[in-house]
Structure formats: structure tokens, C-alpha cells
């Protein structure tokens, strides 16, 4: 089967030694590693492959031809979809290919050098055992030889473990966490950074941002901070755009900011308080996600997490309007996950139970109230912000690559239903 003969595709590039086959369908670029032209054609024909982004992109080019080598992507030229003609290869494209080849060769040499060093260490350890064995009694000789075999296995195992442990699950990811200078937001920012992400901490006050960033940097974490009042359009836009400008993209958005200016039943909530609750808790979460999605689409992946509450499932009588706003986030998660899934972007929601923060101080600081709360928690403890950090990191990682549109309750087993 000739890919060029498929409806709506551009001319097949066969002069790349079939290492990369690129076709266009309805103006969208399809990239593949497959060496078999027929195999790739079948995948395209049956819509198994839709779109893949790998490594660095050269601008926002909707129609282009790329060569892929490892994690390097070089732009070779563009295709005129209407004429189905290839524009000649540019000099920049040639230089990029040579650079990709150089990087690939350096990586290969580094791996070979590391392997040789490990084998030399193993051989030296075994020689030492053989020398000692020639000086000792036969029974001890047998013991040492056995130890030599075990030591080789140990060294091999240790080397493999070290190689796998150096890579962190969020390496290379860029993350924004709103309202992240204390409590749940801070714990999430810390855990994402600990797992390899470059994290942008944000809050309304500069002094709080500075203090949080300093604390995290003292632990050797890769973080920066920006002031952002999520209720202000200019602050939201600045947070997104400066993050992308500084770090080259955006992979993770954690929408954690929330307010509750009023306590009591929902019918007693004043209109201005209702508006403030929904503006901050729901509207800004939606607008931040809306601004983040285009940048995630360019990278071909992304993870958005809304922080809701168990009150969104089982309303708290004293937090009527707040509970309704947190229920709204559950629906937003479901809708947005369906709309952006085709771009490789996942959307999930965490609904914490009672967590040891300033917000829940009235429930946990008083012993009598605390004991009453614990009666409804099977795990018999108040949650810690770090409990939410681990869950958020998991949802942002490739370990959760098939999870989207989920509202996950983390409440120690407290009863909840919607």
C-alpha cells in the first residue's frame, strides 16, 4: 500500500531511509518511528495513530515534516497540502539532523563507557576473591568462591538499581500550583518538585511566595515563585505566560485556590459572598485550565488537577455555598476530560477529607470536635497535606497515564456519596 495514495494525505517522503514516515490527514501532522511503510500506512488508515509530539518543537507549525532521533526533533521542511509538493530541505534542517546524530552518538558512547567501567569493577572484585582463596583452607575457599558469585550478582543488581533510581517520574515536567505557599498547595508543590518537576509556586502575597520558595530551595528543590491573585485576569495571564517564557512550556496545572467568606446554610448566603465563592473556586479554575490547555497541546501531553473537597460529595451544613462550589468542580472535571483527551491532556480532581490546615482548624484544634470528626474516619486520623501531595504527583505522572475524568476522594475512608 502506498501512503501517498490514501485520501487526504500528502506525498510520502521516501528519502529518509524509511526511518520516519510522515503523512498529513486533514492538515494534521502524523509522526512515526516505524520502518515499514505498509505497517504505518495501515495504522493511519485505521486511525490508530492520531498525533504524536516528541521532544522540542520548532514553533507552532500545523503542517510540517520532522525527522525523529531519540528525543531530538529536527524540522526538515513543509508540505503544501493542496499541491502535495515537498518544499526543498533548508540548511537549518540539515544542521539539525547533524546535531541530532552527534547527540545520539555521544549518548551511545556514554552508555558504553559506563558499561565497561561496571564490568571492570566486577572483574576486580572477583580477582580479589581468587587471590585470597589461594591462601586459605579448602573449606574457606569454597565459601569465598560462592561469595564471589554472589558479589557479582550484587554488583549487577546494584548497578541496575542505581541506573533506574536516578530518573525521577516527573523529570522534565513544568508545573504550576496555585495557592501553594502553605497547606495542601505547598505540600503538592514540594512533592512535585521532589519527584523532578520544575515547579512554579504562587500566592496573592509576595512575602508568602518568597518564604515558600526559600524553604523549598533549602531542601534542594527546583522551584520559582510568582505572585498571582487568581481572581485577577492580568495575574492569571502573567502566571501562565511567564512560566512558559521561562521554562519553554507547561505540563502540569494544579488549581488549588479557594475561598469561603461565609459560614452557614446555603439559603443564608449573601449574594456578594456567593459570587466571590464561585468566582474563585469555580470560575478561575476553569479560566486557568482554559489558558493552560493550548500550551499543553503544543507539548502533546498535560495533566490538570482541580482540588475539590469531600464536601462536594457530602455537603457540610456550615459550608453550604462552599460545598456547592466544590460539587461544580466535579462536573468541570468530567466535561473537560472529554474535550481535551484527544490532545493527550488528562484532567482529574482530588477531593480531600478533613486535612490538618488553617482552613480546617475549627474541626481539628478543639479536642471534643476533633474526636467527633474521627468517629467518621475509619483510619482514625486527621489527614496531612503530604497525603494530598503524593496523590497529586501520582496523577501527574505516567503511572496514571490511563486515568482521566476521575474525582478521587482522599478522606481516610469517611463516607461520601453524590
C-alpha positions as CSV (number, residue, x, y, z in Angstrom):
1,X,0.0,0.0,0.0
2,X,1.3,3.5,-0.9
3,X,0.7,6.1,1.8
4,X,0.6,8.8,-0.9
5,X,-2.5,7.1,-2.4
6,X,-4.5,7.4,0.8
7,X,-7.3,10.1,0.7
8,X,-6.2,13.4,2.2
9,X,-2.6,12.6,2.7
10,X,0.5,14.4,1.4
11,X,3.3,12.9,-0.6
12,X,5.3,10.2,1.2
13,X,8.9,11.1,1.9
14,X,10.9,8.1,1.0
15,X,14.3,9.6,1.0
16,X,14.7,9.4,4.8
17,X,15.8,5.8,4.6
18,X,12.3,4.9,5.9
19,X,13.3,5.7,9.4
20,X,10.5,8.2,9.7
21,X,7.3,8.1,7.7
22,X,5.3,11.3,7.7
23,X,1.8,11.9,6.2
24,X,-0.8,14.6,6.6
25,X,-4.5,14.0,7.2
26,X,-6.9,16.9,7.3
27,X,-4.0,19.3,7.9
28,X,-2.6,17.4,11.0
29,X,0.9,16.1,11.2
30,X,1.4,12.4,11.9
31,X,4.8,11.2,13.0
32,X,6.0,7.6,13.3
33,X,9.1,5.6,14.1
34,X,8.0,2.6,12.0
35,X,10.4,1.3,9.4
36,X,7.7,-0.4,7.4
37,X,5.8,1.8,5.0
38,X,2.9,-0.6,4.8
39,X,2.7,-1.0,8.6
40,X,2.5,2.7,9.1
41,X,0.0,3.2,6.3
42,X,-2.3,0.6,8.0
43,X,-2.1,2.5,11.3
44,X,-3.0,5.8,9.6
45,X,-5.8,4.2,7.5
46,X,-7.4,2.7,10.6
47,X,-6.9,5.9,12.6
48,X,-4.8,4.1,15.3
49,X,-2.3,6.9,15.3
50,X,-3.7,10.5,15.6
51,X,-0.9,12.8,16.7
52,X,2.5,12.4,18.4
53,X,4.8,15.1,19.8
54,X,8.3,14.2,20.6
55,X,11.0,16.5,22.2
56,X,11.4,20.1,21.1
57,X,9.1,21.7,18.6
58,X,10.1,24.4,16.1
59,X,7.3,27.0,16.5
60,X,3.6,26.4,16.1
61,X,3.7,24.8,12.6
62,X,0.5,22.9,11.8
63,X,1.9,21.2,8.8
64,X,5.5,20.1,8.7
65,X,7.9,17.3,8.1
66,X,10.0,16.1,11.0
67,X,12.8,13.6,11.5
68,X,12.9,11.9,14.9
69,X,16.1,10.7,16.5
70,X,15.8,9.8,20.2
71,X,14.4,12.9,21.9
72,X,15.6,15.3,19.2
73,X,13.2,16.6,16.5
74,X,14.5,18.5,13.5
75,X,12.3,20.4,11.1
76,X,13.1,19.3,7.5
77,X,10.6,21.4,5.6
78,X,7.0,22.0,5.0
79,X,4.5,20.3,2.7
80,X,1.9,22.2,0.6
81,X,-1.2,20.2,1.4
82,X,-3.0,21.3,-1.7
83,X,-0.2,20.8,-4.2
84,X,1.2,17.8,-2.3
85,X,4.7,19.0,-3.1
86,X,7.7,19.0,-0.8
87,X,9.5,22.3,-0.2
88,X,13.3,21.7,-0.6
89,X,15.3,20.9,2.5
90,X,16.6,24.0,4.3
91,X,20.1,24.4,5.6
92,X,18.8,24.8,9.1
93,X,17.1,21.4,8.7
94,X,20.4,19.8,7.7
95,X,22.3,21.3,10.6
96,X,19.6,20.0,13.0
97,X,19.9,16.5,11.6
98,X,23.7,16.6,12.1
99,X,23.3,17.8,15.6
100,X,20.8,15.1,16.4
101,X,23.2,12.5,15.1
102,X,26.0,13.9,17.2
103,X,23.9,13.8,20.4
104,X,22.8,10.3,19.6
105,X,26.5,9.2,19.2
106,X,27.5,10.9,22.4
107,X,24.7,9.2,24.3
108,X,25.8,5.8,22.9
109,X,29.4,6.4,23.8
110,X,28.5,7.4,27.4
111,X,26.5,4.2,27.9
112,X,29.3,2.1,26.5
113,X,31.8,3.8,28.8
114,X,29.6,3.2,31.9
115,X,29.2,-0.5,31.0
116,X,32.9,-1.0,30.6
117,X,33.5,0.6,34.0
118,X,31.0,-1.5,35.7
119,X,32.4,-4.7,34.2
120,X,35.9,-3.7,35.3
121,X,34.7,-3.2,38.9
122,X,33.1,-6.6,38.9
123,X,36.2,-8.3,37.4
124,X,38.4,-6.6,40.0
125,X,36.2,-7.8,42.9
126,X,36.3,-11.4,41.6
127,X,40.1,-11.3,41.2
128,X,40.5,-10.3,44.8
129,X,38.4,-13.3,45.9
130,X,40.6,-15.6,43.8
131,X,43.8,-14.3,45.2
132,X,42.5,-14.7,48.8
133,X,41.2,-18.1,48.1
134,X,44.7,-19.4,47.1
135,X,46.0,-18.6,50.6
136,X,43.2,-20.1,52.7
137,X,42.0,-23.6,53.6
138,X,39.8,-25.5,51.1
139,X,36.6,-25.2,53.1
140,X,37.0,-21.4,53.3
141,X,38.0,-21.3,49.6
142,X,34.6,-22.8,48.7
143,X,32.8,-20.2,50.9
144,X,34.7,-17.3,49.3
145,X,34.1,-18.5,45.7
146,X,30.4,-18.7,46.5
147,X,30.7,-15.2,47.9
148,X,32.4,-14.1,44.7
149,X,29.5,-15.3,42.6
150,X,27.0,-13.6,44.9
151,X,29.1,-10.4,44.8
152,X,28.9,-10.4,41.0
153,X,25.1,-10.7,41.2
154,X,25.0,-8.0,43.8
155,X,27.1,-5.6,41.7
156,X,25.0,-6.2,38.6
157,X,21.8,-5.7,40.7
158,X,23.2,-2.6,42.4
159,X,24.2,-1.0,39.0
160,X,20.8,-1.6,37.6
161,X,19.1,-0.2,40.6
162,X,21.3,2.9,40.5
163,X,20.5,3.5,36.9
164,X,16.8,3.2,37.4
165,X,16.8,5.3,40.6
166,X,18.5,8.3,39.0
167,X,15.5,9.1,36.9
168,X,12.5,10.7,38.7
169,X,9.0,10.2,37.5
170,X,8.3,13.9,36.8
171,X,11.7,14.8,35.3
172,X,11.3,17.5,32.6
173,X,7.8,18.5,33.6
174,X,6.8,22.1,34.2
175,X,4.2,22.6,36.9
176,X,2.1,25.5,38.2
177,X,0.4,25.1,41.6
178,X,-1.9,27.9,42.7
179,X,-2.3,28.9,46.4
180,X,0.8,26.9,47.1
181,X,2.6,28.8,49.9
182,X,1.0,26.7,52.7
183,X,-1.2,23.8,53.4
184,X,-2.3,21.4,50.7
185,X,-0.9,23.6,47.9
186,X,2.6,23.8,49.5
187,X,2.7,20.0,50.1
188,X,1.7,19.4,46.5
189,X,4.4,21.8,45.2
190,X,7.0,20.2,47.4
191,X,6.1,16.7,46.3
192,X,6.1,17.5,42.5
193,X,9.5,19.2,42.9
194,X,10.8,16.2,44.9
195,X,9.7,14.0,42.0
196,X,11.7,16.0,39.4
197,X,9.3,18.7,38.2
198,X,10.2,22.4,37.8
199,X,7.5,24.0,40.0
200,X,6.1,27.5,40.0
201,X,4.7,28.4,43.4
202,X,2.1,31.1,43.5
203,X,0.0,33.1,46.0
204,X,-1.5,36.5,46.5
205,X,1.3,38.0,48.7
206,X,4.9,38.4,47.7
207,X,6.2,37.7,51.2
208,X,4.4,34.4,51.3
209,X,5.8,33.4,47.9
210,X,9.3,34.4,48.9
211,X,9.1,32.4,52.1
212,X,7.8,29.3,50.5
213,X,10.3,29.4,47.6
214,X,13.2,29.9,50.1
215,X,12.0,26.9,52.2
216,X,11.8,24.6,49.2
217,X,15.1,25.7,47.8
218,X,16.8,25.0,51.1
219,X,15.8,21.4,50.5
220,X,17.5,21.4,47.1
221,X,14.3,21.6,45.1
222,X,13.9,23.2,41.7
223,X,11.2,25.9,42.3
224,X,10.4,29.5,41.5
225,X,7.6,31.8,42.6
226,X,5.2,34.3,41.2
227,X,2.5,36.5,42.8
228,X,-0.9,35.6,41.5
229,X,-4.3,36.6,42.7
230,X,-6.3,34.1,40.7
231,X,-9.3,36.4,40.7
232,X,-7.4,39.0,38.6
233,X,-7.2,38.3,34.9
234,X,-3.9,40.0,34.5
235,X,-2.3,37.9,37.3
236,X,-3.6,34.7,35.8
237,X,-2.3,35.5,32.3
238,X,1.0,36.6,33.7
239,X,1.4,33.4,35.7
240,X,0.8,31.2,32.6
241,X,2.8,33.3,30.1
242,X,5.8,33.9,32.3
243,X,6.0,30.2,33.2
244,X,6.0,29.3,29.5
245,X,8.5,32.0,28.7
246,X,10.9,31.0,31.5
247,X,10.8,27.2,31.1
248,X,9.6,26.6,27.5
249,X,6.2,25.1,28.1
250,X,3.7,23.8,30.6
251,X,2.8,20.2,31.5
252,X,1.0,20.4,34.9
253,X,-1.6,22.7,36.4
254,X,-2.8,22.2,39.9
255,X,-5.8,24.5,40.6
256,X,-5.9,24.8,44.4
257,X,-7.1,28.3,45.2
258,X,-10.3,28.6,47.1
259,X,-12.2,30.9,49.5
260,X,-15.1,30.6,51.9
261,X,-16.1,34.0,53.3
262,X,-19.3,32.9,54.9
263,X,-20.5,30.1,57.2
264,X,-24.0,28.7,57.4
265,X,-26.8,27.1,55.3
266,X,-26.8,27.9,51.6
267,X,-30.1,29.9,51.8
268,X,-28.5,32.3,54.3
269,X,-25.6,33.0,51.9
270,X,-25.5,36.7,50.8
271,X,-25.3,37.3,47.0
272,X,-21.9,39.0,47.2
273,X,-20.4,36.1,49.1
274,X,-22.0,33.6,46.7
275,X,-20.4,35.5,43.8
276,X,-17.0,35.5,45.4
277,X,-17.1,31.8,46.2
278,X,-18.0,30.8,42.7
279,X,-15.6,33.4,41.1
280,X,-12.6,32.0,42.9
281,X,-13.5,28.3,43.5
282,X,-15.0,27.6,40.1
283,X,-14.6,30.4,37.5
284,X,-10.9,30.9,38.0
285,X,-10.2,27.2,38.0
286,X,-11.9,27.0,34.6
287,X,-10.2,30.1,33.2
288,X,-6.7,28.9,34.3
289,X,-7.3,25.5,32.7
290,X,-8.6,27.2,29.5
291,X,-5.3,29.3,29.3
292,X,-3.1,26.2,30.1
293,X,-4.6,23.8,27.5
294,X,-3.1,25.4,24.4
295,X,0.4,25.2,25.8
296,X,-0.1,21.6,26.8
297,X,-1.4,20.8,23.3
298,X,1.9,22.0,21.9
299,X,3.7,19.5,24.1
300,X,1.3,16.7,23.2
301,X,0.6,16.0,26.9
302,X,-0.6,17.6,30.1
303,X,-2.2,17.0,33.5
304,X,-4.8,19.3,35.1
305,X,-5.9,18.7,38.6
306,X,-8.6,20.5,40.4
307,X,-8.7,20.4,44.2
308,X,-12.3,20.0,45.3
309,X,-13.4,18.6,48.7
310,X,-15.3,15.7,50.3
311,X,-17.9,18.5,50.9
312,X,-18.6,18.4,47.1
313,X,-19.9,14.8,47.6
314,X,-21.4,15.1,51.1
315,X,-22.2,18.8,51.9
316,X,-21.1,20.3,55.2
317,X,-24.1,22.1,56.8
318,X,-22.0,25.0,57.9
319,X,-20.4,25.3,54.4
320,X,-23.4,25.4,52.2
321,X,-22.3,27.6,49.3
322,X,-18.7,26.3,49.5
323,X,-20.0,22.7,49.2
324,X,-21.9,23.6,46.1
325,X,-18.8,25.2,44.5
326,X,-16.8,22.1,45.2
327,X,-19.5,19.9,43.6
328,X,-19.2,22.1,40.5
329,X,-15.6,21.2,40.1
330,X,-16.5,17.5,39.9
331,X,-18.6,18.3,36.9
332,X,-16.0,20.5,35.3
333,X,-13.5,17.6,35.6
334,X,-15.8,15.3,33.7
335,X,-16.6,17.7,30.9
336,X,-13.0,19.0,30.4
337,X,-11.6,15.5,30.4
338,X,-13.8,14.5,27.5
339,X,-12.9,17.7,25.5
340,X,-9.1,17.6,25.8
341,X,-8.4,13.8,26.0
342,X,-7.6,13.6,22.2
343,X,-4.7,16.0,22.8
344,X,-3.0,13.8,25.4
345,X,-4.2,16.0,28.3
346,X,-5.6,14.3,31.3
347,X,-8.0,16.1,33.8
348,X,-8.6,14.7,37.3
349,X,-9.9,16.0,40.6
350,X,-8.8,15.4,44.2
351,X,-11.5,15.7,46.9
352,X,-9.7,15.8,50.3
353,X,-11.4,15.0,53.5
354,X,-10.5,16.7,56.8
355,X,-6.9,17.8,56.5
356,X,-4.7,19.5,59.1
357,X,-4.6,23.0,57.7
358,X,-5.6,26.5,58.7
359,X,-8.9,26.1,56.8
360,X,-9.9,23.1,59.0
361,X,-8.6,24.4,62.3
362,X,-12.1,24.8,63.8
363,X,-12.5,21.0,63.3
364,X,-9.2,19.8,64.5
365,X,-7.9,22.2,67.2
366,X,-10.7,21.5,69.6
367,X,-10.3,18.1,71.2
368,X,-14.0,17.4,71.5
369,X,-14.8,18.4,67.9
370,X,-11.7,16.5,66.7
371,X,-12.9,13.3,68.5
372,X,-16.3,13.7,66.9
373,X,-14.7,14.1,63.5
374,X,-12.6,11.0,64.0
375,X,-15.6,8.9,64.7
376,X,-16.5,9.2,61.0
377,X,-13.0,8.4,59.7
378,X,-12.2,4.6,59.6
379,X,-8.4,5.3,59.5
380,X,-8.8,7.2,62.8
381,X,-6.6,10.1,62.0
382,X,-6.8,13.6,60.5
383,X,-5.3,13.8,57.0
384,X,-2.0,15.6,56.4
385,X,-1.2,17.9,53.5
386,X,1.5,15.4,52.4
387,X,-1.2,12.8,51.8
388,X,-2.5,15.0,49.0
389,X,1.0,15.7,47.7
390,X,1.6,12.0,47.0
391,X,-1.7,11.6,45.2
392,X,-1.3,14.6,43.1
393,X,2.2,13.5,42.0
394,X,0.9,10.1,41.0
395,X,-1.9,11.6,38.9
396,X,0.6,13.9,37.1
397,X,2.9,11.0,36.3
398,X,3.0,8.4,33.6
399,X,1.9,5.9,36.2
400,X,-1.6,7.4,35.8
401,X,-1.4,7.7,32.0
402,X,-4.7,5.9,31.6
403,X,-6.6,7.9,34.3
404,X,-8.7,10.9,33.4
405,X,-12.0,12.4,34.2
406,X,-11.9,10.9,37.7
407,X,-12.9,12.5,41.0
408,X,-10.8,10.9,43.7
409,X,-11.7,11.1,47.3
410,X,-8.8,11.0,49.8
411,X,-10.6,11.2,53.2
412,X,-9.4,8.2,55.3
413,X,-12.5,6.2,54.4
414,X,-15.0,8.9,55.5
415,X,-18.4,8.2,54.0
416,X,-19.3,10.2,50.9
417,X,-21.7,9.9,48.0
418,X,-23.1,12.1,45.3
